[in-house]
Amino acid sequence: MEKFNIQKKLSDNKETIDIVVSGDLSIKHSDFFFKELKEIKKVHKTYNILLMDIARIDIMCLQVLISFMIYLRNNDKEVNLKKELSEEMNQLLRNADMLSN
């Protein structure tokens, strides 16, 4: 069974929410991310998606997160995806940043 955990932490300014994700991530979790982020989007303008202590991440799951990050940016939402990832995944994030700007 895959271990997966998500926590929401409100920052001091009450505008930004940190979504802290840990465990093993796979594409099976993408629907959960969409539901969580859509709910959060109703209330908060700025998000930090913090992928912390990730043992394993499915490349498809990362692509879903990147796609959603671009969607939020294109709809006047600010979102950051932060994690020490492999070089390949960092390149995907850089490409997503370039596409969204």
Secondary structure, DSSP 8 states (H G I E B T S, - for coil): ---EEEEEEE-TTSSEEEEEEEEEE-GGGHHHHHHHHHHHHTT-SEEEEEEEEEEEE-HHHHHHHHHHHHHHHHTT-EEEEE----HHHHHHHHHHHHHH-
